[in-house]
Amino acid sequence: MDSGKIIETLVDRPLYKEDRKYLVNREKELGKIELLAKYQPFGIYGVCGETGIGKTTVLNMLNFKGMKVLMVTLTQRDNKDTILYDLLYSLSDLLAGDDDSELSEFSQTTRSWIVEEVSMIKAFSLGVSLFAKADGLIQNQKKPRYNIFSARERLSQLLNLTKKAYGKVLLIIDELDKEEKKDVINVLDSLKVELQQEHLVTFFSLPYSIYREYRQDRMRWNDSGNLENIIKDVVFLREIKRSEVREVLLRRLGKLSSWFESGAVEEIVRFSDGNPRDALWIAQKVVFDNFDLKKLSEKACGKSIKKIVNEYMGAISLTDIQRKALVSVKELSGSRDEIIDAFVDESIKRTTAYSTFKRLVTLGLIIERDGQFVVSGKARAFINDHSI
């Protein structure tokens, strides 16, 4: 068995157009995003789902004709000023080598302007931290500030020049799905004015929590929430089915899949809970743990998964009631109320059942799948390993 090649095929990374053969059953979501981009004249939209579900891969697979596609990642999100500057820099850097000379020249000038602005502010802050307490010379100087008005004007002009050169612009802002909900809302709120313009469609990669909140805001008739005022629509990337996770693994592995017995693949699939990233991660860990075997059996795979889960989750502290509650629903799939009723049937007081449910969800031992709550694959391995 060539463990090196197997590990290489299981590396967790976003796929690109040339890797399309590895994409499993995302055509419907791709089609919806492409329709929104093509026919909506403007607006901010979200591509939502759990981390690792494949949002970046889906965005990389999009095919657009007749519009300019710009894909950027925001890394500076300390406050609204840095968010604006980061977006402006990312776009100007991306367009600095554009074929349109007017757009390219303006982008290069803007990029230089941002570097000078930020350098001046950072230099002042560094000077204060190093010397202010020593001699007080800098304390009375006025701290330079971000020139927000100029930055907004430049962003507007940059986008207008892009539209002038290409007609319609699709802006994709990736990686926000890894941020806290409050930080994501801060980014959206900071940029909503600049990004709401004709012939500009913007897609943000967003976490599942934003989808949940957007859904609630949209259904508050005549009393819309904050997100509904920013996001026009959301494309939700569902958790994929077990059969689809299996297909992801087999397509990645190709002929190398013969090293895995079918039962071993199923152990990995059960662990993943419909998340491709988790499937690839645990598969790699299992390979590392069994690289000396000629073939990976179901038993060996299950043993490795239990060992790995214990290593990562062994520090989790559960009360006797929480353990009892978790075991009582390990084969149940239901609504929150159905799960809590099952706790009550185990002689757990209802008030305690609610707090127990919340605790188990917070720990990721109970997860939501297709509107139903179930014990996670990780928790199942933990339960079995500890006989709780």
N, C-alpha and C positions, 0 to 999 in steps of 0.2 A: 504494500500500500504506500503510495506517495503522499504522505501526510502534508508535505509542503504545498503541493498543488491543490489538495482539498481545502486547506486553510485559506489559500489564496482565492479560491472561488467563493468562499463564504464571507469575504470581507464586506462589512456593512458600508456601503457608499451609495450616493444617488446614482441612478442610471441616466444615460443620455440617449439621444436618438439612435445611435449605432447599437445600443443595447436593447432595443425594443423587443427582441425575441424573449427577453427575460421578464417582460411586464405581463402580469396576469390579471385579466378582467377589470381593467380600469377604463375601457372604451367609453362607457356611459358618462363618467365624470369628465373625461377628456372632451367629449363631444359638447357637454354643457358649457364648459369653460370657453371653448372655441366659439360657440354660438354667442355667448355674452360679449366676448371681445369683438366679434365681427359686427354684431347688430346693435349693441348699446352705444349711443353717441358719446357718453361720458359716464363717470362714476367710479366709486371705490367699492371693491368686491373682496370677499374673503374666501380663501381655500382653507377649510378647517379640518382638523382631525388630530388624533393623538400623535405625539412625537414618535417617529419611527414608522408611521403608517405608509409613508411614501409621497408626501406632499411635494418635496423638491423634485423627486423623480417625475411626477405627473407634470409639473411645471416645465421641466426640461424636455418633455416629450411633445409639447404643444407645437402645432404647425400653423403658421399664419402667413397669409399672402396679402399684400396691399397695405401693410402697416409696419412701422418700426418697432421692434421689440427690444426693450431695455430691462435687463435683470440685474438688480443690485442687492447688496446686503448692508444693513445698517449696523454699525458696531459701536457708535458713540451715542448713548441714550441717557446721559446724566440728567438732562433737562431739555426743555423745548428748544432752546437755542442750539445746543449741540446736535440735536436731531435734525434740525433744518440745515445746519452747516454740513453734517455728514451726508445727507441726501444730495445736496448741491455738489459737494466734492465728488461723490461716487458717480454722479451723472456726468459731470464735466470731465472726469478722468476717463470714463467710458467713451465719451464722444470726442475726446481730444484728437483722435486719429481718424475721424470720420471723413468720408469721401467728399462731403459737402464742405467747401472751403470756408464759407461764412460761419457755419456751425462749428467747424473744427477750430477756427481762430478764436471765436468767442469762448469756447470750452477751455482752451489753453489759458486764455487770459483770466477766466474765472477760477480755474484751478490754482493759478499763481496767487491770485488775490486772497483766496481762502488760506493758503499756506502762510502768507504774510500776516494775515489777521490772527490766526491761531497761534503762530509763533510769538507774536507780540504779547498776547494775553498770557500764554504759558510762561514766557520769559519773565513777565512781571510777577506772576504768582510764585515762580521759583525764587526770584530775588527777595520777595517778602519773607518767604519761609527761611531763607538762608541768612538774611542780614537785618531784618526789621527789629528783632529783639536785641540785636547787638548794639546798634547805634541809632535806631529810630529815624534814619534818613529817608526810608521809603514809606513810612507810616502815613505821612501827610500827602503823599502823591495820590492822585485820583486813579483808581484802577480802570484800565481800558475795558470796554465792554464789547460784546459781539454786536456788529452792525446789522441788526435784524432786518431793518427796512431795506438796506442795500441787498442783503442776501435774498430776501423775498423777491425783490425786483429782478435780480439776476436769475433766480430760478424760473420766474415767469417768462423772462426773455429767452432763456435756454430752451424751455419747453415749446415756446412759440416758434423758435428757429427750427426745432426738430420737426414740428408739425408742418412748417412751411416747406421743408425739404422732403418730407415723406408722407404728408397727408395725415394719417391717423397714427397715434402712438399708443403702444401697450407697455405700461410700466409694471414690472413684477418686483416686489420687495419681499425677499425671502428671509427665513431664519427667525421670524418673530414668534414662531410657535414654541421656542425654547424659553421665552420670557414669562415673568409673572403677569397675571391678568391686568393688574393696575398699571404696569409698565407698558403693556400693549395698548391699552386705552390711551395712555399719555401720548404715545407715538401717533396713533390715529387722530387724536384730537389736535395734535400739533400741526399736522400736515393737511387736514381736511380742506382748508381754504385754498391752499396752493394747488391741490390736486383736483379740485372740482372745476374743470374747464372743458369746453367742447373739444371733441376729437382726442381726448385723453382718457383711457380706461386703465385703472390701476387695480392690480391684484396683490393682496397681502397674504402671506402664509401665516395662518393663525392657529392657536391652540384650541383644543376641544372646549375648554372653559368659555372661550369667546363665543363659540357657536351656541352653547347652552344659554348664555346670557342674551345673545342676539335673538334667539328663538323666543325667549320670554318677553323681550322688549317688543318684538313684532306683534305679539298677540295681545298686548295691552291696548285695547281699542280706545282711541282718542286720548291716550295717556302714554305716548311713546317714550321709551327710555333713551338713554344717551347713545347707545350703539346704533339703534335704528336710524338716528339722525345722521350718522356717519356712513354706515355701510348700506349700500343699495340691495345687495343680495349676497348669499353665501352658498358655496358649493361644498358639501360635506363629504369627505372621503371616509366611507364606512370601513369598519373592521372587516378584514376578509375572512372567508370561511376556512374551516380546517382543510378542506380539499384544495383550496387555493394556496394556503400556506405550504402544503405538501408539494404542489406544483411549482411554487417559487423555488423551493429547495432542489427539486429534481431538475429543473431547468438550469439552475446555477451549476449544479454538480455534473450534469451530463453523464458520461460513461463512468465517472468517478463515483456515482451513486451506488454502484454495485458493492462498494465496501460496507454500506449500511444495509442491514437486514430491514425488511419492511416494518417490522415491529419497532425497530430503533427509530426510524423516521417518525412513526406515530407518537412515540414518547416525546420527541422534539416538538411536534405539532401541538400536542396537548399542552405542553409548557407555554407555548407562545401566545395563547389567547387571541389569535388572529392578528398579531403584530409581527410583520416580517423582520423588523430589527431584532426583536427578542428571539425569533427563530434562528436567525443567522448567528446571533451572539452565543446562544446556548449550544448550537451545533459546533461552533468553533471550540468552545470550552470542552465539549465532550471529546472532540478529536484530540486535543492536547492531552486529555486524561487517558486516552486509549490508543495512542499512536503506535504502540508496539503490537497491537492485535492484527491478525490477518483479516478479520471481519468483525464488524461491530454488531453484537447481538442486542436484542431488546433488553435483556437482563442487565448487560454491561452498561448500556445507555441509561437505563433507569437508575442504576446504582450511582453513576456519575452525576446525573441531574440532582439526585437527593443530596449528594455530598456537596455539590456546588451551592444549592439552595441553602443548606445548613450553614455553609461558610458565609453567605451573604445575609442571611436572615436570622442567624442564630442569636443575634443580640436583641431581637424583638422581644419585648416583655409583654406577655398577655396574662390577664387575670384568669382565675379558674372559670369565671362566668363567660369571659370572652372566648376562651378555648372551647367551652361547652357549646356556646352559640355557633361558633365556626363549624364545628363537627356536625351540628344538627342540620346545617343547610348545604353540606358539601355536594349533595346530589340535586339540589333545588335550583331552579331558575324561575325568578318571579319579580314582581314589583316590590318597591320598598315595603309597602304594607304587608305583602305576603311573606317577605323575609322576617319582618318583625313579629308577625303572627306565629311563625314557626319558632321563633325564640320564646314567645309566651307559652307555646305548647310544651316547651321544655322547662316550665315552671320558673321562667325568668320574668320578673316584674316588668310591666309595660314601659314604665319610665326608664328603667334600666336597659330595656331592650332597645329603645331609641338611641341612648348614648352609646350602647355597645355597637349598634349598626354604624353609627357615625365614626366610631373609632376604627372599626374594621375596614371601612371604606377609605378613611384617611391613610391607613397603613398599606392600602392596595391589596389587601387580602380578599376583599369583596370588590368586584368591579362591575361596571355597567356595560352590557353588550346588547345592542339593538333594543334599547329601552328596558331591558331586564337585568336584574342583578344576579351575579353568579360568583361562586368561589373561584378565585383565579387559579391558573395552572401552577403558578409558583406556590400558592398557599396549599394546594392539594399535595404537592411534593413535600412541603413542610409538615403538613398534618400526618402524612404516611410515615415520614421519617421519625417523627416524635411520638407517634401513636397517641395523639391527643384527641 
